[in-house]
């Protein structure tokens, strides 16, 4: 038995060690360059096709588990996306989606617009991770609208391509965020729910690849084996619960910040 849908893989960070601005609790989300290279090799070795997110979402790209298409996504727009992911993707001959926080572009440790343009010319796609990486459900309607519109406009102006998808920071999404995103012109919102994505849904499920994801687990994710997704779903539910509890303990519509930073 296999699950329906397309595996949309989410990478929160790349590197042998954590950047100084990231909380130690996110260490498990930092995948080593060696591991990423092996995972790209596994995708090729087992005959899976890397497809663009829009194609998987709009056209319903789906095949049997042995050749299931897969989407690669990288969050936050850190410098490692260029230094680590970009050369490995080029060597593997595949393209990926990069969700960037536009307020961080050009800051130390993050991508610059020139590098984003270079990656785009090589076939990489850039989508929105909001403007300042705030917790979107915690924002007032005005600030939420600004977060979504500013990021979309800046990327489209700089890259020259439409931005169709929003990846909600920390994977926190509610109906109000989805409605605001669609009003701003996004096709769908990506969330870290640990389940294969279904074509045409307003919320695109993603499964997070972790530092300790084994080759066997990675293979099971690619072939949509239920055993590979049960733990991912449980982890995603626990993370969302922790974040929502944190939000309940602070005044509503404060500033949308949430620690630790990342994801």
C-alpha positions as CSV (number, residue, x, y, z in Angstrom):
1,X,0.0,0.0,0.0
2,X,1.3,3.5,-0.9
3,X,0.0,6.9,-0.3
4,X,-1.4,9.1,-3.0
5,X,0.2,12.4,-3.9
6,X,3.6,13.8,-4.6
7,X,6.5,13.9,-2.0
8,X,7.4,17.6,-1.5
9,X,10.7,17.5,0.4
10,X,11.5,20.4,2.7
11,X,15.1,21.3,3.7
12,X,15.3,23.8,6.5
13,X,19.1,24.2,6.6
14,X,22.3,22.9,5.1
15,X,25.7,22.6,6.7
16,X,28.0,20.7,9.0
17,X,27.2,23.1,11.8
18,X,24.5,25.6,12.8
19,X,24.7,29.3,11.9
20,X,25.2,31.5,14.9
21,X,21.7,33.0,14.7
22,X,19.9,29.6,14.9
23,X,18.8,28.0,18.1
24,X,20.4,24.7,19.1
25,X,17.0,23.0,19.1
26,X,17.0,23.2,15.3
27,X,20.3,21.3,15.0
28,X,18.4,18.2,13.8
29,X,17.0,20.2,10.8
30,X,20.5,21.0,9.5
31,X,21.3,18.4,6.7
32,X,25.0,17.9,5.9
33,X,26.2,18.5,2.3
34,X,27.3,14.9,2.1
35,X,23.8,13.7,3.1
36,X,22.2,16.0,0.5
37,X,24.5,14.7,-2.2
38,X,23.6,11.1,-1.3
39,X,19.9,11.9,-1.4
40,X,20.1,13.5,-4.8
41,X,22.0,10.4,-5.9
42,X,19.2,8.1,-4.5
43,X,16.6,10.1,-6.4
44,X,18.5,9.5,-9.6
45,X,19.5,5.9,-8.8
46,X,15.9,4.7,-8.2
47,X,14.5,6.5,-11.2
48,X,12.5,9.2,-9.6
49,X,11.9,12.5,-11.5
50,X,12.4,15.9,-9.8
51,X,9.6,18.2,-11.0
52,X,8.8,21.8,-10.4
53,X,6.3,22.5,-7.6
54,X,3.9,24.2,-10.0
55,X,3.8,21.2,-12.3
56,X,3.2,18.8,-9.4
57,X,0.5,21.1,-8.0
58,X,-1.3,22.1,-11.2
59,X,-1.0,19.1,-13.5
60,X,-1.3,16.3,-10.9
61,X,2.1,14.8,-11.6
62,X,1.8,11.3,-10.1
63,X,3.1,7.8,-11.1
64,X,3.5,4.5,-9.4
65,X,5.7,4.5,-6.3
66,X,8.7,3.2,-8.1
67,X,9.0,6.3,-10.3
68,X,7.1,8.8,-8.2
69,X,7.9,12.4,-9.0
70,X,9.4,14.5,-6.2
71,X,9.7,18.2,-5.5
72,X,12.7,19.7,-3.7
73,X,12.3,22.8,-1.6
74,X,14.7,24.9,0.5
75,X,13.6,27.4,3.1
76,X,14.9,30.8,4.4
77,X,17.3,31.8,1.6
78,X,20.5,31.2,3.5
79,X,23.9,31.5,1.8
80,X,24.3,27.7,2.0
81,X,21.6,27.5,-0.7
82,X,24.1,28.9,-3.1
83,X,27.3,27.5,-1.6
84,X,26.0,23.9,-1.0
85,X,22.7,23.2,-2.6
86,X,23.2,25.0,-5.9
87,X,26.3,23.1,-7.1
88,X,24.9,19.8,-6.0
89,X,21.6,20.4,-7.8
90,X,23.5,21.5,-11.0
91,X,25.7,18.4,-10.8
92,X,22.5,16.2,-10.5
93,X,20.8,18.0,-13.3
94,X,17.7,18.9,-11.3
95,X,15.9,22.1,-10.2
96,X,14.5,23.1,-6.9
97,X,12.2,25.7,-5.2
98,X,13.8,28.2,-2.9
99,X,11.5,30.0,-0.4
100,X,13.2,33.2,0.7
101,X,12.5,35.9,3.3
102,X,13.0,39.0,1.3
103,X,13.9,41.2,4.3
104,X,16.9,39.0,4.9
105,X,18.3,39.1,1.3
106,X,21.8,40.7,1.3
107,X,22.3,40.3,5.1
108,X,25.3,38.3,6.3
109,X,24.6,34.6,6.0
110,X,21.9,35.0,3.4
111,X,21.6,35.0,-0.4
112,X,22.1,38.2,-2.3
113,X,19.9,39.4,-5.2
114,X,22.8,38.8,-7.6
115,X,23.2,35.2,-6.5
116,X,19.4,34.7,-6.7
117,X,19.5,36.0,-10.2
118,X,22.3,33.6,-11.1
119,X,20.5,30.6,-9.6
120,X,17.3,31.7,-11.4
121,X,19.1,31.8,-14.8
122,X,20.3,28.3,-14.1
123,X,16.7,27.1,-13.7
124,X,16.0,27.4,-10.0
125,X,12.7,28.8,-8.8
126,X,12.2,31.4,-6.1
127,X,9.0,31.6,-4.0
128,X,7.9,33.5,-0.9
129,X,8.7,32.6,2.7
130,X,7.1,35.9,3.7
131,X,9.0,39.2,4.1
132,X,10.4,39.0,7.7
133,X,9.8,35.4,8.7
134,X,7.0,36.3,11.2
135,X,4.4,33.9,12.5
136,X,1.6,34.7,10.1
137,X,-1.4,33.6,12.2
138,X,-0.3,36.0,15.0
139,X,-0.4,39.1,12.7
140,X,-3.1,41.7,12.3
141,X,-4.8,41.8,8.9
142,X,-2.7,44.8,7.8
143,X,0.7,43.4,8.8
144,X,-0.2,40.0,7.3
145,X,-1.2,41.6,4.0
146,X,2.1,43.6,4.0
147,X,4.2,40.4,4.7
148,X,2.6,38.5,1.8
149,X,2.4,41.4,-0.7
150,X,5.9,42.8,-0.1
151,X,7.7,39.5,-0.5
152,X,5.8,38.6,-3.6
153,X,6.4,41.9,-5.3
154,X,10.1,42.1,-4.4
155,X,10.8,38.6,-5.8
156,X,8.8,39.2,-9.0
157,X,10.4,42.5,-9.6
158,X,13.9,41.1,-9.1
159,X,13.5,37.7,-10.7
160,X,11.0,38.5,-13.4
161,X,8.8,35.5,-12.8
162,X,5.5,35.1,-11.1
163,X,5.5,33.9,-7.5
164,X,2.8,31.3,-7.1
165,X,3.5,29.7,-3.7
166,X,4.0,30.9,-0.1
167,X,5.8,28.7,2.5
168,X,4.4,29.7,5.9
169,X,7.2,30.3,8.5
170,X,7.3,27.5,11.0
171,X,4.6,25.7,8.9
172,X,1.9,27.6,10.8
173,X,-1.1,28.1,8.6
174,X,-4.8,28.8,9.3
175,X,-7.8,29.7,7.2
176,X,-7.1,33.4,7.5
177,X,-3.6,33.0,6.2
178,X,-4.7,30.9,3.3
179,X,-7.4,33.5,2.4
180,X,-5.0,36.4,2.6
181,X,-2.4,34.5,0.5
182,X,-5.0,33.9,-2.3
183,X,-6.1,37.5,-2.1
184,X,-2.5,38.5,-2.6
185,X,-2.2,36.3,-5.7
186,X,-0.7,33.1,-4.5
187,X,-1.9,29.8,-5.8
188,X,-1.4,27.9,-2.6
189,X,0.4,27.9,0.8
190,X,3.0,25.3,1.7
191,X,2.9,23.8,5.2
192,X,5.1,21.2,7.1
193,X,2.4,18.6,7.6
194,X,4.5,15.5,6.8
195,X,2.3,14.1,4.1
196,X,2.4,13.8,0.3
197,X,1.0,16.9,-1.5
198,X,-2.3,16.6,-3.4
199,X,-2.7,18.5,-6.7
200,X,-4.8,21.6,-6.6
201,X,-5.1,21.8,-2.8
202,X,-4.9,25.3,-1.3
203,X,-2.4,23.9,1.3
204,X,0.6,22.0,-0.1
205,X,1.9,19.4,2.3
206,X,5.6,19.0,2.7
207,X,7.7,16.5,4.6
208,X,10.9,17.7,6.3
209,X,14.2,16.0,5.7
210,X,16.2,15.9,8.9
211,X,19.8,15.4,9.7
212,X,19.2,11.9,11.0
213,X,17.0,10.8,8.1
214,X,18.5,7.5,7.0
215,X,18.8,6.3,3.4
216,X,16.1,3.7,4.0
217,X,13.8,6.3,5.4
218,X,14.5,8.7,2.5
219,X,13.8,5.9,0.0
220,X,10.5,5.1,1.8
221,X,9.5,8.8,1.6
222,X,10.2,8.8,-2.2
223,X,8.0,5.7,-2.7
224,X,5.2,7.1,-0.5
225,X,5.4,4.3,2.1
226,X,3.0,5.0,5.0
227,X,5.6,4.0,7.6
228,X,7.8,6.8,6.4
229,X,5.1,9.4,6.9
230,X,3.6,8.4,10.3
231,X,6.6,9.7,12.2
232,X,6.7,12.9,10.1
233,X,3.1,13.6,10.7
234,X,3.5,13.1,14.4
235,X,6.5,15.4,14.5
236,X,4.7,18.0,12.5
237,X,1.6,17.9,14.8
238,X,3.8,18.2,17.9
239,X,5.7,21.1,16.5
240,X,2.5,23.0,15.6
241,X,1.1,22.3,19.0
242,X,4.2,23.7,20.7
243,X,4.1,26.8,18.5
244,X,0.4,27.4,19.1
245,X,0.9,27.1,22.8
246,X,3.7,29.6,22.6
247,X,1.3,32.0,20.8
248,X,-1.4,31.5,23.4
249,X,1.0,32.7,26.1
250,X,1.7,36.0,24.5
251,X,-0.6,39.0,23.5
252,X,-2.3,38.5,20.1
253,X,-1.1,40.5,17.1
254,X,2.1,41.6,18.9
255,X,5.0,41.2,16.4
256,X,4.7,37.7,15.0
257,X,8.1,36.6,16.3
258,X,8.7,33.1,17.5
259,X,11.9,31.5,18.8
260,X,13.9,29.5,17.8
261,X,14.5,31.2,14.4
262,X,14.4,29.1,11.3
263,X,12.1,26.6,9.5
